[in-house]
Amino acid sequence: MLPLLRHARYVLSENPVTGLAFGLFAMFLVAAILGPVLAPYNPMQSNAAMALKPPSAAHWFGTDQLGRDIFSRVLVATRLDLTIAFASVILAFLLGALSGVAAGYFGGWTDRIVGRLADTIMAFPLFVLAMGIVAALGNEVINIVIATAIINFPLYARVARAEANVRRDAGFVEAARLSGNGETRVLLGHILPNIMPIMMVQMSLTMGYAILNAAGLSFIGLGVRPPAAEWGIMVAEGANFIQSGEWWIALFPGLALMLAVFCFNLLGDGLRDIIDPRMRT
């Protein structure tokens, strides 16, 4: 553990971009946890007298068409967007990694079933598939999580299958079998932990896509329902006012969305540098 921590400190100190990514991640984490406490205004409270005010000292990001403070809404929306992304990525990991590891380790009909299921999902345009799932189940947060997890399932299943297929005949696996361990114990206790580093990198990369997917569904009206504070909803509401000059309504939630995706993409590269044993010298 100590060598890994020393290597992580070295990577963060030598690579400013990775340090920036972890700094942004810390900022979003603080905003998600303490957002409602840090928000200077009630994000749901409207004030017609303050509608469509540009950014100022009183309202850093301006106000929307109902007079709500955009900074407060962007801050509070962080918790909802990150919750959807984290929950969907964890669900996709549990479904995809476990089934992919089983497919790569056992092969045969298990491999064929998991492979055909992943191929079937990949045959659809993924965002269109997510739209169909949410439209069929209803635009609730739990259904957005399920839809996002389903469209990410093939990514985890294929990576886990390939890694398990390489390791199933490795020396440490044979040693575990000869020690009397059953197939399930070998699978969950030896193979799965050995593929976790690459799966963690995959989870970080998928987080950005999950955030975009949730915001995209909300943008077209199939995601979180108004008046909830959510980045996709705020961009959709602000799009109607861009031509009339109220650019700030869509700009700031859009910037928050862009920074979140940027952060998790860079975070994946940083995790790879930290976790991959080949990067340690």
C-alpha atoms as one frame of an Amber mdcrd trajectory, in Angstrom:
protein
   0.000   0.000   0.000   2.787   2.457   0.882   4.600   1.983  -2.467   1.295
   2.606  -4.255   0.714   5.792  -2.258   4.248   6.978  -3.006   3.742   6.265
  -6.687   0.399   8.118  -6.640   2.076  11.138  -5.034   4.795  10.987  -7.679
   2.250  10.841 -10.529   0.264  13.772  -9.114   3.372  15.871  -8.596   4.914
  15.118 -11.988   1.737  15.385 -14.068  -0.105  18.697 -13.535  -3.027  17.565
 -15.710  -3.649  14.546 -13.480  -3.366  16.792 -10.425  -5.913  19.137 -12.007
  -8.269  16.206 -12.616  -8.089  15.079  -8.984  -8.557  18.691  -7.862 -11.678
  19.035  -9.996 -12.954  15.717  -8.664 -12.483  16.950  -5.087 -14.345  20.160
  -5.966 -17.292  18.288  -7.461 -17.349  15.925  -4.488 -17.524  18.843  -2.048
 -20.247  20.484  -4.152 -22.243  17.234  -4.211 -22.002  16.728  -0.452 -22.290
  20.307   0.775 -24.105  21.933  -2.171 -27.418  22.648  -0.391 -25.491  24.121
   2.553 -23.158  26.261   0.432 -25.861  27.564  -1.931 -26.482  31.271  -1.184
 -30.140  31.085  -2.256 -32.919  28.542  -2.259 -32.549  26.904  -5.693 -36.298
  26.293  -5.954 -37.482  29.748  -4.871 -38.681  31.988  -7.681 -38.715  35.777
  -7.684 -40.452  37.436 -10.631 -38.865  40.794  -9.848 -35.391  39.316 -10.360
 -36.116  37.325 -13.527 -33.465  37.205 -16.270 -30.877  39.280 -14.422 -27.297
  38.997 -15.814 -24.369  37.874 -13.636 -23.647  40.321 -10.819 -22.160  40.480
  -7.327 -25.504  39.398  -5.855 -26.084  36.583  -8.369 -22.745  35.287  -9.678
 -24.286  33.292 -12.529 -27.337  35.531 -12.992 -30.966  34.448 -12.641 -33.285
  32.437 -14.869 -36.720  33.200 -16.290 -38.349  32.601 -12.895 -35.844  34.663
 -10.946 -34.065  31.648  -9.436 -30.358  31.988  -8.685 -28.451  29.982 -11.307
 -25.313  29.564  -9.180 -27.344  27.946  -6.414 -29.088  25.661  -8.891 -25.822
  24.609 -10.571 -24.288  23.900  -7.162 -27.228  21.850  -5.899 -27.579  19.992
  -9.230 -24.112  18.507  -8.720 -25.453  16.045  -6.134 -28.231  14.753  -8.378
 -26.085  14.410 -11.509 -23.210  12.700  -9.713 -25.614  10.415  -7.835 -27.175
   9.259 -11.110 -23.751   8.758 -12.663 -22.254   6.902  -9.689 -25.303   4.655
  -9.245 -25.496   3.760 -12.935 -21.763   3.060 -13.194 -21.785   0.849 -10.086
 -24.813  -1.062 -11.410 -23.191  -1.459 -14.832 -20.003  -2.683 -13.153 -21.832
  -5.253 -11.021 -23.786  -6.602 -13.993 -21.093  -6.325 -16.653 -17.974  -7.239
 -14.689 -19.463 -10.294 -12.978 -21.059 -11.658 -16.132 -17.966 -10.840 -18.210
 -15.624 -12.543 -15.754 -17.865 -15.622 -15.728 -17.970 -15.654 -19.530 -14.198
 -15.401 -19.861 -13.494 -17.956 -17.136 -16.056 -20.653 -17.902 -16.484 -20.112
 -21.669 -19.038 -22.337 -23.415 -22.694 -21.417 -23.144 -21.973 -18.749 -20.507
 -19.679 -16.972 -22.945 -22.204 -17.271 -25.761 -25.104 -15.887 -23.702 -23.145
 -12.903 -22.363 -21.628 -12.234 -25.786 -24.973 -12.281 -27.589 -26.538 -10.048
 -24.928 -23.728  -7.494 -25.293 -23.957  -7.671 -29.102 -27.721  -7.097 -28.962
 -27.332  -3.971 -26.845 -24.495  -2.668 -29.041 -26.658  -3.152 -32.146 -28.795
  -0.170 -31.090 -27.713   3.468 -31.047 -27.042   3.637 -27.312 -28.651   6.996
 -26.562 -31.730   6.019 -28.568 -31.893   2.777 -26.582 -31.684   4.759 -23.329
 -34.504   6.995 -24.577 -36.651   3.957 -25.316 -36.017   2.391 -21.905 -36.831
   5.590 -20.011 -39.902   6.247 -22.181 -41.160   2.723 -21.469 -40.425   2.720
 -17.730 -41.149   6.384 -16.984 -38.827   9.336 -16.457 -37.901   8.672 -12.850
 -34.366   8.858 -11.459 -34.199   5.101 -10.856 -35.204   4.429 -14.465 -32.512
   6.808 -15.744 -29.982   4.874 -13.663 -31.215   1.553 -15.078 -31.160   2.806
 -18.672 -27.645   4.240 -18.312 -26.407   1.011 -16.717 -27.879  -1.121 -19.507
 -26.230   0.831 -22.315 -22.873   0.674 -20.451 -23.169  -3.059 -19.767 -21.324
  -4.210 -22.950 -18.262  -2.077 -22.127 -17.724  -3.779 -18.783 -18.705  -7.238
 -19.988 -16.238  -7.184 -22.896 -13.319  -5.805 -20.874 -13.926  -8.250 -18.010
 -14.315 -11.192 -20.407 -11.051 -10.419 -22.195  -9.105 -10.003 -18.954 -10.566
 -13.156 -17.379  -9.894 -15.154 -20.544  -6.212 -14.200 -20.368  -5.879 -15.044
 -16.665  -7.905 -18.251 -16.339  -4.860 -20.436 -17.100  -2.344 -18.287 -15.232
  -0.050 -19.829 -12.654  -1.724 -18.232  -9.635  -5.112 -19.541 -10.783  -3.741
 -23.078 -11.167  -2.161 -22.799  -7.728  -5.494 -21.705  -6.259  -7.232 -24.712
  -7.831  -4.581 -27.125  -6.543  -5.015 -25.648  -3.072  -8.583 -26.945  -3.063
 -10.463 -23.751  -3.933 -13.737 -24.163  -5.809 -14.395 -22.467  -9.147 -16.523
 -19.722  -7.578 -13.846 -18.936  -4.999 -11.153 -18.834  -7.691 -13.333 -16.578
  -9.821 -14.292 -14.089  -7.106 -11.225 -14.348  -4.899  -8.400 -14.471  -7.438
  -9.435 -13.451 -10.953 -11.842 -10.609 -10.162  -9.416  -8.762  -7.825  -6.699
  -9.000 -10.489  -8.820  -7.259 -13.111 -10.044  -4.531 -10.752  -7.360  -1.962
 -11.726  -8.436  -1.859 -15.376 -12.101  -1.947 -14.322 -11.556   1.070 -12.063
 -10.129   3.009 -14.991 -13.121   1.936 -17.088 -15.497   3.108 -14.345 -13.875
   6.544 -14.282 -14.107   6.901 -18.062 -17.728   5.752 -18.055 -18.656   8.311
 -15.407 -18.321  11.135 -17.915 -20.512   9.326 -20.421 -23.098   8.571 -17.698
 -23.284  12.262 -16.772 -23.711  13.226 -20.430 -26.379  10.569 -20.919 -28.388
  11.719 -17.885 -28.123  15.369 -18.948 -29.059  14.491 -22.533 -32.178  12.653
 -21.408 -33.179  15.618 -19.255 -32.466  18.013 -22.142 -35.015  16.276 -24.395
 -37.575  15.931 -21.603 -37.088  12.243 -20.761 -34.876  12.689 -17.719 -35.345
  14.380 -14.378 -38.542  16.382 -14.247 -38.620  20.168 -13.699 -38.430  22.112
 -11.457 -35.629  19.924 -10.067 -32.144  21.428 -10.338 -30.306  19.344 -12.959
 -27.715  20.453 -15.485 -29.491  19.052 -18.555 -32.792  20.685 -17.603 -31.072
  24.022 -17.003 -29.322  23.926 -20.389 -32.641  23.072 -22.080 -34.406  25.962
 -20.337 -31.600  28.361 -21.192 -31.541  27.346 -24.869 -34.854  29.140 -25.373
 -33.354  32.441 -24.274 -30.023  32.471 -26.114 -31.369  34.314 -29.158 -32.870
  37.034 -26.976 -29.485  37.638 -25.315 -29.837  35.828 -21.964 -26.790  33.641
 -22.615 -25.926  32.988 -18.964 -28.925  30.697 -18.327 -27.523  27.921 -20.519
 -23.804  28.793 -20.339 -23.035  28.100 -16.687 -24.794  24.730 -16.308 -23.242
  23.769 -19.650 -19.792  24.685 -18.319 -20.415  22.612 -15.188 -21.398  19.668
 -17.378 -18.319  20.101 -19.564 -15.974  20.339 -16.562 -17.465  17.204 -14.989
 -16.972  15.137 -18.156 -13.489  16.620 -18.644 -12.619  15.779 -15.033 -13.612
  12.104 -15.214 -11.927  11.561 -18.565  -8.643  12.922 -17.211  -9.195  11.030
 -13.964  -9.257   7.764 -15.923  -5.837   8.519 -17.427  -4.487   9.395 -13.979
  -5.845   6.208 -12.397  -4.225   4.193 -15.174  -0.856   5.806 -14.452  -1.252
   5.174 -10.716  -2.625   1.609 -10.791  -0.834   0.042 -13.767   2.250  -1.792
 -12.403   4.047  -1.192 -15.710   3.983   2.544 -15.043   5.942   2.117 -11.792
   9.708   2.500 -12.134
